[in-house]
Amino acid sequence: GSVAYLGAFTADFRKFMVDEWNGLLKTNEIPHTPNCTIHTTLSDPVSVRAWQIAGLPSDELSTENALILRKARRWPLMIDPETQANSWIRTLE
């Protein structure tokens, strides 16, 4: 759900939704890793560090956006007024 649905939302709303999903997993007794997030589920610390060296900001929202970008099956629309994502992608590729 995170990769498909949360990309367009703010960090606060993403956290709210992930907390809701975790609550539903627990309520419905679905086996899962406690307190799972997109970051804990999809990230590889070595890749994240390489992204940061390539210019990705080290905040959690930027890391989540990078994970969504890398795991999505389609090209995402990036609204990047500060050109941080553009610079990061050009450096990375």
C-alpha positions, -999 to 999 in steps of 0.1 A, spaced: 0 0 0 28 25 8 44 24 -26 11 26 -45 -8 51 -23 13 72 0 37 90 -23 16 121 -28 10 128 9 28 146 36 50 130 62 24 134 90 -4 118 69 19 90 59 27 83 95 -10 84 104 -18 59 77 10 35 86 -1 36 122 -37 28 110 -25 -1 89 -4 -14 118 -35 -12 140 -56 -31 115 -29 -58 111 -29 -63 149 -67 -61 152 -72 -87 125 -44 -109 138 -25 -108 105 11 -120 110 34 -90 106 66 -74 119 56 -51 148 56 -14 139 66 -21 103 71 10 80 81 14 44 116 23 57 120 -8 78 104 -31 52 119 -20 19 152 -3 28 187 -16 26 210 5 48 239 3 22 217 16 -6 203 43 16 238 55 26 248 54 -11 218 76 -20 228 100 8 263 102 -5 249 109 -40 230 139 -25 197 126 -11 188 145 21 190 123 52 155 129 65 130 101 67 106 117 41 133 119 15 143 83 22 107 71 19 104 91 -14 135 74 -27 122 40 -17 89 47 -35 109 59 -66 131 28 -66 103 2 -59 75 17 -81 68 -1 -114 61 31 -132 79 64 -135 67 87 -107 58 123 -111 82 144 -91 74 179 -81 108 193 -71 109 230 -66 143 229 -49 158 206 -75 171 182 -48 156 151 -64 168 161 -99 203 166 -86 202 133 -67 189 113 -97 215 128 -120 243 120 -96 230 85 -90 225 76 -126 
